[in-house]
Amino acid sequence: MINHKRIAVVLPAYNAARTLRATVQELPDIVDDRILVDDHSTDDTVEVARKLGLHVAVHDRNRGYGGNQKTCYALALSRGADIVVMIHPDYQYSPLLVSAMASMAAYGVYDLVLGSRILGGDALSGGMPLYKYASNRVLTLFQNLILGAKLSEYHTGFRAYTRELLEALPLESNSEDFVFDNQLIAQSIVLGARIGEVSCPTRYFPQASSISFRRSVTYGLGVVRTTLQARLAKWGLLRAAVFPSSRWPMRPPVFLPWAETEE
């Protein structure tokens, strides 16, 4: 716990058996609940997770990255989390920073804390492919200009949320694909949530997860669409399903079913 707040870490997993142990072993002792949601992996992710003592939920079909996170957050909130930290189980991000990020949310400094690969200036030296770095910078500049924000990046897979923010976000309306992450940030900006960032080193290596170039293009187009929808929502000109209101808070969460859970 931090400041009497219960801390949960959620790991949205798909074929993460080779890197899961390294990720979990670096999680700090302040974490009260460690949850893995397996998105119908074809390797032994579930077996490794159970051996590590994680609370495991298993999808009976592949729902996609966004669908996985919907179950992650629903499960964490149903188990009493006050702060929910999402980290990819592929060991690209440093779990050692969970304490810092969770503290910033637990003490009420921010509603959403992002682990930024860009802020420290070491993304390329950490192995980020040049085309990914370039697209990250271009999309981030575009989003900052359109949304009036000053974030160093919108595309990190390491975030800490307060319970109140997660309960206010219309997660059910979001995509079940990779743009889900970007929709959460855009929604938080439209709501007026306080967003902070922590410099986070990143590691790219063969076992780390990465989406294909084609899916990267699809994601980029989704980011542009989400950003324009958010801008129109801020102006009150359009109410897309993912931006039903600009008032805080919005509505309580809808808890999603999961196929199987086991301690």
N, C-alpha and C positions, 0 to 999 in steps of 0.2 A: 504494500500500500504506500501511497504518497499523499500526505495531507488528509488522511482518513478516506482517501478515494481508492476504490478497488480497481486495479490495473489488469486489463486483459490484453494479451497479444494474440492476434489472429494471423494464420498463415494459409493463404489460398494456394493450394498445391495441385500440381499436375505433373506426374512423373518427376518427383523431386527427391527420390530415394538417395541419390548419390551426394546430395548437398545438405539434406535436412539435418543430419546430426551436427555438422559444423555450425549451422545456424542456431540450433536450439542450445547447444553447449555454451554459446556466448550470451544468451539472454540473462539479464541481471536478476538478482534475487528479489527485487521489488515487484516482480510480476506475480500476480495472484492466480491467474488463469491462463493456461496455454492451450490454444485451440487450433486444430488443423482441420480444414475442410478439403477433402479429396474429390477432385472433379473427374471421377471415373478413370483413374490412372491405369496404365497397362504395366507398370512396374510394381515394386513392393513398397511403395510410399506408405500405405496404410500400416503394414507390418512394422516398418521402421518407426513410424510415429507412435504406435502403441508401445513398443519396447522403450521409447523415450519417455513414456508416461504422459503423453499429450491426451487431451480430450479430443476424440476424433469423430467427425461427421463424414459420411460417405454419400456422394451423389450416385444414384442408380443409372444415371446417364450423364454425358458430358454437357454441361450447361454453358460453358464459356467462362472467361475470366470475370466478367461482370456478374454473371449468375452465381459464381463461386463466392464473390464478395458479399452478395446479398445474404447468402446463408451465413457467412462469417459474422456479419454485424448483427443479424437477427439472433444468432446463437449467443454471441457475447452479451448482448443486452438482456436476453432472457435469463442468463446466468448471473446477472447483477453487476455487470461492469459499469464503472463510472467513467473510465478512460479506456478507449480502445485503440491499440496501436496495431496497424497493419504493416507487415513486412513480408517481402517475398522470401520463400524458403530456399532460394537458389544461391544464397550466400554472396550476392552482389553487393548488398548493403551491410553495414556494420551493426549487428545487434547490440553492441556495447553502447550505442547512442539511445537505446530505448529509455533509459533513466532520464536523460536530459530532455528528450522530447515529451515524455509523459509528465515530467515535472512542470513544464511550461503550461500544459493543459490543466494539470491537477491544481495548481495554484491560481488558476483563473487569469493567467496572462494572455493566453490565446485560446480560441475555440478549435482551431486546426493548426497543427504544426507539421511542416513538410521537411523531410530529409533531402536537402538539395545536393545533387552531384555537381552542380555548376558553381555554387557559391564559393567554394574553395579554390576554384581554378584548376583542379587536377583531373577533370573528367577524361581528357585525352590520354594523359599519362597513366590513368587507371585502366586504359584499354578500350574506352568507348570508341566504336568505329566512327570515322570522320563523317560519314553521311548521316549517322544518327545525331552526332553532335551538331552538325550544321542545321539539320531539320529541327532539332530541339531549340536552337537559338532563334531561327526564323519564326517558328510557331509561337514561341514565348514572346518575342517582340510584338508580333501581331496581336496576341491576346492582351498584352499589357496596354497597347495603344487603344484597342477597342473597348476594353473593360475598365480602363483607368486605374489599373493595379500596378504594382512594382515588384512582382515576384521574379526570382532568378530562374525558376523553371516550373512548368505545370505538369510534368510527365514522370514524376518520381513514383516508385512503388514502395515508399516508406513514409507513412503518415501516422499522426496521432490525432484522434478526435475526442471531443467531450461527448458524453452521453446526450446532453441537450442538443448538440448540433446534429448528431445522427438521428435523433427523434424528430428533428425539424425537416430533414431532407426527404424528398419524395423518392426514395430508393426504388420503389416498385416501378416507377415510370422510366427508370434509366435503362440504358442498353445492357445486354448481357455479354457484350464484346469488350474490347480493350478501351473504347472511348468512355466507358463507365467512369474510370478514374478522372478524366477531364471534366465530365459532367458534374462530378461532386465538387470540384474546385469552383467551377463556374457558378453552380448553385449557391455555394457558400459566399461568393463575392456578391451575388444578387441579394442574398439575405442580409448582407452587411456583417458577416462573421469576421472576427479578428483572426488573421492568418499570420503565422510566424514561420521562420525557416531556420534550420540548423545545417551547417556545412557537413556533408557526409561523403567520405571517400567511397568510390565504387570500384568493383573488381569485375573485369570481364575475362572469362576463361571458357574453355570448351564445354564444361558441364553446366555453365550458367544458361538460364533460359533467354531466348531471344526470338522475336517474331520475324517473319520473312519480310523481304522488301515489299512484296505485293500487299501484305497485311499492314505494313507500315504506311503505305500510301492510303489505304482505306482508313486507317486511324487518323492520318493527317486531314483528310477530307472531313471526317467526323468532327475533328477539333474545330475546323473552320465553321462548320454548320452550328456546332454548340455555342461557339463564341458569338456568332451573329444573333442566335436566338436569345442569348443572355443579354446582349446589348438592347435588343428590342424589348425584352422583358423589363429591363431597368427603365426604359422610356415609357413603359406602359402601353406599348403599341401591339404587343403580341403575347399571348399566353400559351406557349407550347406546353405539352404534357409534362416536360421535365422542369418547367418554370411556371407552376400554377399560381404562385403568389410571391410577392416581394416582401411580405410581412413576416416578422420573426415573433414567436415560432410559427411554423406552418401547420403541422398535424402530427399525431403520434405515429410511430412506425407500424408497419404491417409485418408481423413475424411470418417468415416463410418456413414451410416444412422441409425437413431433410430426411433422407432415406434411412439413415442408421446412425446412431450415436453410441459411443462406448468410452468409458473412462480407461 
